[in-house]
């Protein structure tokens, strides 16, 4: 393959300039040529002038300046151009929401005008409002550039053309254009000039090879990718092969491609994903945008500390990310996360944050750095030039210890260099904006990161996974082009919004019409067929709910069955892991008994866990396994429950009986409820860290008022009762296990009987039979109560449904309660079961034995008990 593909290059001399459509292609042919020379036994050779088109233009321009033939002008970079468009558009009379997107589209329209050599004065610009608006923006853009003596990339070819026209001595004598599917009129003009002045110009195309092409159908995209990866792996067993996989819209499915190819080629790497890209035996193009890499993402998050309102999510990220502070302080940072969560607010002002940071008792570098940084930020200037922001941002990250003390991998080193380039890009905006707010500077930096694709440098590989254009001009022994279904190939027209449609169609501009797209895709296929001896094209039959057919450009090809590829057996990663794993079974039916020095704290929850699954109780109450509190905005559900409990305790403390309740006027009842709420909220604020604002508390008060009014209405409809205890603490000893309980409420009815009530704000579901006991709470209260209890009930206090749920000795003690068949017998069996559970816990009974499947679904310990690997859960 090498000699055939390189023979044309070997005939060229240092008189030739070979311009390529992109940088990747220039590198590819430079490497091919070097390999060819080494193959001839040479250790030194004359390098060929292989250069990307855009770089060649810049080189010509620079040479014009160096020779005194051109007046130097500042050549704008992409971000500078976009910022000028944004500034002009933002001052236009039309209100625009997506300023950045509109600026990008306008910039592209401007580029198309120059490439296709169209005039801005074309009469069709008056046909639509968008086109007219663009015409005005473009005129302002041009005037601004002329005034400032700046030059943009769209006009650079015109400058080079004029330069070459006037100074033919600067012209290359021989030129080869490589990897261009089509030459735009602007490029054709340059070629015509070269030819007219006596230079040779040649557009390179492979001619010695026409492929055998087959079409393969896959049921879905995942199978299509997987089959392509297995096919490539099979071929790479032969070191002479160079394999290409072409993927339209590669950026959109890059993660799937990376995962599948890694799983097929080096599955073990999936288990240690850090630095994965740099150790793969294949090269995959279309890197991620810079802000998608964790180290850059973390830096951008940290710089949000400059905002007037700092999102809590940013602080939590900074506490979790490994790029700030010493790794040894991880536990201190976890503790700080725990301190931050109870605030339940999604933003902090810098002074609020500073006061929170200063109130923390945790000793760690992270905290000290943050205090220093936030103090610094609160005094910094609010407006400064982009280059000053670049400097400030850099210093701020240094203060925070970014990128941390851990050893960086090769990808992260490359990313640090990219970060410096990003800051330089921000600084380059000085010429556009004399000053920016910190928020605007951050937005610009973020936009720059989002627009910059980064692919870690990897060694040259025999397997290239490429987008549709990157593959043009490269040579392969085998090529697979996937995704050629009738929905995507040719792609649907998508003309530019700011250029007249008739103009775009007349000139055959990109994506202007379906005919143009069809022709373009045909040309691409023809390039692929000439670049490899064997080509497979493929499509999937289904994408989500849509059935797909082959593109009309490939439906006459010979079909190839999956089994004709003769691939090795497909082994899934899970099977490989299972086969390689050495599983060590630890049978844990009993732990050491609880002995004197061991301090076990628990209440109802302990016995509830023991009843659900002995291991759960063991893990939670003896090993201390506990899930971190999840961060919720506003007031957490458990806190809402506590507020309701406090309110009801206050109300019944004031009223004492149903008779008192019934005597109240509507206004008196409302007053008591509001006093109860005010007291509950004040108590909450005095015991919990909170920075919730006044408005949120107002909403919570309204919610509680509505809820309490509805619940007390229900209480009015019961039989006469007196509340004799609220939130009563009870100590209980169950077979040696000391428990501390708190009974929400005990009522005495007019008949003299006692009932226990426990408030719930969640949906109530409970089974009371001893053999299926799911809620031991009420039975525990029952056996520990100082009064003989005749009914127990969970009171569901919810706006969607208010109800009592429980058991009674006889009918009518509380609404909706069921009557127990034999109350005394039931009390005895509860006593026996609870004592048994307590004794089992003390004895160290810790078998992984959940009561049923649902128990595990509601439990969060499966990573500890590994129940999934066991077959002990019955469906009952
Ligand atoms: S997940 Fe199931 S088996 Fe594991 S501790 Fe929880 S309840 Fe027990």
Boltz pocket constraint, residues with backbone or C-beta under 6 A from the ligand:
constraints:
  - pocket:
      binder: B
      contacts: [[A, 612], [A, 613], [A, 614], [A, 615], [A, 616], [A, 848], [A, 849], [A, 850], [A, 855], [A, 856], [A, 859], [A, 860], [A, 861], [A, 862], [A, 865], [A, 866], [A, 867]]
      max_distance: 6.0
